[in-house]
Amino acid sequence: MIFLFCVLEFLPLTLLNIKKILIQLYMSFIGIYSIRNTVYEYTVYEHQECHGIQKIKN
């Protein structure tokens, strides 16, 4: 009985922790994704710039 009470008392805490962990994972995933997107956009932009310069030279 006491064990159950302890479990019930700790359950909200663990749920809160799990929620925090999930949010942190989600945020870091978004962070990684946005950084990857930025790098991708930058490389595409650089690539276009490079081609643009080549076209001007030709």
WOVENPE-V250715 format. One record per backbone hydrogen bond with DSSP energy under -1.0 kcal/mol. NH is the residue of the N-H (numbers start at 1). CO is the residue of the C=O. Records with the same first field share a line. If there is no record, write none. Layout:
NH: CO / CO
This chain:
5: 1
6: 2
7: 3
8: 4
9: 5
10: 6
11: 7
14: 10
15: 11
16: 12
17: 13
18: 14
19: 15
20: 16
21: 17
22: 18
23: 19
24: 20
25: 21
26: 22
27: 23
28: 24
29: 25
30: 26
31: 27
32: 28
33: 29
34: 30
35: 31
36: 32
37: 33
38: 34
39: 35
40: 36
41: 37
42: 38
43: 39
44: 40
45: 41
46: 42
47: 43
48: 44
49: 45
50: 46
51: 47
52: 48
53: 49
54: 50
55: 51
56: 52
57: 53
58: 54
